[in-house]
């Protein structure tokens, strides 16, 4: 769903810093070779992730949902020296494209992939994080959010993607759809959670940004 006109989207992209040749190539290859390529963060959201990471300057980042590795590269741009990004992906068929582009990036050496179900992997990570990005299966978003809070440093941030759910969260015709119900429940739980402060950003399909108090 387009929240704004295509002309305005083009204007926004034209007035956002370029992402560089490597990310251009990864985005193009994702669209050419991977099923459901629209799941990639893309230029404007990728630059937003990079900017947020640089503002926070995290020592440790956790990403839940790697896909083709685009967002991991964007987030890793803001890591402190000797920082680390742990990323969890359930689909091992995506490893080849991830490795191909991570190996070509100076940020690639800071990225550590974990294959499997995130809720099984997260308890064994044995570290605290300054920034967590959630962009995985929506059925488990509430579970990912709860588990992420346990792994997050005080003052740290969680970002959750797709929280506007293509606009369905305010579409009366979609209110009986199970995925829409879950996304509205997630947004309500975060809004009422006294452990955090939050802002819902209208970037692409919506990013909920949460800071642990």
C-alpha positions as CSV (number, residue, x, y, z in Angstrom):
1,X,0.0,0.0,0.0
2,X,1.3,3.5,-0.9
3,X,0.8,5.9,2.1
4,X,1.9,8.8,-0.1
5,X,2.0,9.4,-3.8
6,X,4.7,7.7,-5.9
7,X,5.8,11.2,-6.9
8,X,6.5,12.1,-3.3
9,X,8.2,8.8,-2.7
10,X,10.5,9.5,-5.6
11,X,11.2,13.0,-4.2
12,X,12.1,11.4,-0.8
13,X,14.4,8.9,-2.4
14,X,16.1,11.7,-4.5
15,X,16.7,13.7,-1.3
16,X,18.1,10.8,0.7
17,X,21.9,10.0,0.6
18,X,22.8,7.2,-1.8
19,X,23.4,3.8,-0.3
20,X,26.5,2.9,-2.3
21,X,27.3,0.5,-5.1
22,X,27.4,-2.6,-2.9
23,X,23.9,-2.1,-1.4
24,X,22.6,-1.2,-4.8
25,X,24.0,-4.5,-6.1
26,X,22.5,-6.5,-3.2
27,X,19.1,-4.8,-3.7
28,X,19.1,-5.6,-7.4
29,X,20.1,-9.2,-6.9
30,X,17.4,-9.6,-4.3
31,X,14.8,-8.4,-6.8
32,X,16.1,-10.6,-9.5
33,X,16.7,-13.9,-7.7
34,X,14.7,-14.0,-4.4
35,X,11.1,-14.8,-3.8
36,X,9.1,-11.9,-2.3
37,X,11.9,-9.3,-2.9
38,X,9.7,-6.5,-1.5
39,X,10.7,-7.8,2.0
40,X,14.1,-6.1,1.6
41,X,14.4,-2.8,3.5
42,X,15.5,-0.8,0.4
43,X,17.2,2.5,-0.1
44,X,15.2,5.0,2.1
45,X,14.6,2.6,5.0
46,X,18.1,1.3,4.8
47,X,19.5,4.8,5.1
48,X,17.2,5.4,8.1
49,X,18.4,2.2,9.8
50,X,22.0,3.3,9.2
51,X,21.3,6.8,10.5
52,X,19.6,5.5,13.7
53,X,22.5,3.1,14.3
54,X,25.0,5.9,13.9
55,X,23.0,8.1,16.3
56,X,23.0,5.4,18.9
57,X,26.5,4.1,18.3
58,X,25.8,0.7,19.6
59,X,28.4,-1.8,20.8
60,X,26.1,-4.8,20.2
61,X,23.3,-5.1,17.8
62,X,20.8,-7.9,17.5
63,X,18.7,-8.4,14.3
64,X,15.8,-10.9,14.2
65,X,15.2,-11.7,10.6
66,X,18.2,-11.5,8.3
67,X,16.6,-12.0,4.8
68,X,19.3,-11.3,2.2
69,X,21.6,-9.4,4.7
70,X,20.8,-5.9,3.5
71,X,19.5,-4.4,6.8
72,X,22.4,-6.0,8.7
73,X,24.9,-4.1,6.5
74,X,23.0,-0.9,7.1
75,X,22.8,-1.4,10.8
76,X,26.5,-2.4,11.1
77,X,27.5,1.0,9.7
78,X,26.9,2.5,13.1
79,X,28.7,0.0,15.3
80,X,31.4,1.2,17.6
81,X,34.9,-0.1,17.0
82,X,35.1,-3.8,17.7
83,X,31.4,-3.9,17.8
84,X,29.3,-7.0,16.9
85,X,26.0,-7.6,15.1
86,X,24.2,-10.9,15.8
87,X,21.6,-11.7,13.2
88,X,19.1,-14.6,13.3
89,X,17.6,-16.3,10.2
90,X,15.5,-19.4,9.9
91,X,16.0,-19.9,6.1
92,X,19.4,-21.4,5.3
93,X,18.7,-21.0,1.6
94,X,19.6,-17.3,1.9
95,X,23.1,-17.9,3.3
96,X,24.8,-17.8,-0.1
97,X,23.6,-14.3,-1.0
98,X,24.3,-13.0,2.5
99,X,27.8,-14.3,2.5
100,X,28.5,-13.0,-1.0
101,X,27.8,-9.4,-0.1
102,X,29.0,-9.5,3.5
103,X,32.4,-10.8,2.2
104,X,32.6,-7.7,0.0
105,X,31.8,-5.2,2.8
106,X,34.1,-3.8,5.4
107,X,31.1,-4.3,7.8
108,X,30.8,-8.0,7.0
109,X,33.5,-9.1,9.5
110,X,31.3,-7.7,12.4
111,X,28.2,-9.7,11.4
112,X,27.6,-13.1,13.0
113,X,24.7,-15.2,11.6
114,X,22.7,-17.7,13.7
115,X,20.5,-20.2,11.9
116,X,17.3,-21.4,13.5
117,X,14.3,-20.3,15.4
118,X,14.9,-16.9,17.1
119,X,13.1,-17.8,20.3
120,X,15.3,-20.8,20.7
121,X,18.5,-18.9,19.9
122,X,18.0,-15.7,21.9
123,X,18.3,-17.1,25.4
124,X,21.8,-18.5,24.6
125,X,23.3,-15.4,23.1
126,X,24.8,-14.4,26.5
127,X,25.2,-10.7,25.9
128,X,23.2,-7.5,26.3
129,X,22.3,-5.3,23.3
130,X,22.1,-1.5,22.7
131,X,20.0,-1.9,19.5
132,X,17.6,-4.7,18.4
133,X,15.9,-4.7,15.0
134,X,12.9,-7.0,14.6
135,X,11.8,-7.9,11.0
136,X,10.7,-11.5,11.0
137,X,7.5,-13.6,11.1
138,X,4.7,-11.5,12.4
139,X,3.1,-14.3,14.4
140,X,5.8,-14.1,16.9
141,X,6.3,-10.3,17.1
142,X,4.9,-10.1,20.7
143,X,7.2,-12.9,21.7
144,X,10.2,-11.3,20.0
145,X,9.4,-8.0,21.7
146,X,9.2,-9.6,25.2
147,X,12.4,-11.6,24.7
148,X,14.2,-8.6,23.3
149,X,13.4,-6.5,26.3
150,X,15.2,-9.1,28.5
151,X,18.3,-8.8,26.3
152,X,18.3,-5.0,26.0
153,X,20.4,-2.6,28.0
154,X,18.7,0.2,29.9
155,X,18.5,3.1,27.5
156,X,18.8,0.7,24.5
157,X,16.4,0.7,21.6
158,X,14.2,-1.8,19.8
159,X,13.0,-1.1,16.3
160,X,10.1,-3.2,14.9
161,X,9.3,-3.2,11.2
162,X,6.0,-3.4,9.4
163,X,3.9,-2.2,12.3
164,X,1.4,-0.4,10.0
165,X,0.8,-3.6,8.1
166,X,0.2,-2.0,4.7
167,X,-2.3,0.3,6.3
168,X,-4.5,-2.5,7.5
169,X,-4.2,-1.4,11.2
170,X,-6.7,1.4,10.5
171,X,-8.7,-0.3,7.7
172,X,-12.2,-1.2,9.0
173,X,-12.4,-4.1,6.5
174,X,-9.2,-5.7,7.8
175,X,-10.0,-5.7,11.6
176,X,-11.1,-9.4,11.6
177,X,-7.9,-10.5,9.8
178,X,-5.7,-12.5,12.2
179,X,-2.4,-10.8,11.2
180,X,-4.0,-7.3,11.5
181,X,-5.3,-8.2,14.9
182,X,-1.9,-9.4,16.1
183,X,-0.2,-6.2,14.8
184,X,-2.8,-3.9,16.5
185,X,-2.3,-6.0,19.7
186,X,1.5,-5.5,19.5
187,X,1.2,-1.7,19.0
188,X,-1.3,-1.5,21.9
189,X,1.0,-3.6,24.2
190,X,4.0,-1.3,23.4
191,X,1.9,1.8,23.9
192,X,0.8,0.7,27.3
193,X,4.2,-0.7,28.4
194,X,5.5,1.5,31.3
195,X,9.0,0.1,30.9
196,X,9.5,1.9,27.6
197,X,8.9,5.1,25.7
198,X,8.0,4.8,22.0
199,X,7.3,6.5,18.7
200,X,5.7,5.0,15.6
201,X,7.5,6.3,12.5
202,X,5.7,6.4,9.2
203,X,8.8,5.2,7.3
204,X,7.8,2.7,4.5
205,X,5.5,0.2,6.2
206,X,6.0,1.7,9.7
207,X,8.8,1.4,12.2
208,X,8.0,1.3,15.9
209,X,11.0,2.7,17.8
210,X,11.1,1.8,21.5
211,X,13.5,2.9,24.2
212,X,13.9,0.9,27.4
213,X,13.7,3.3,30.3
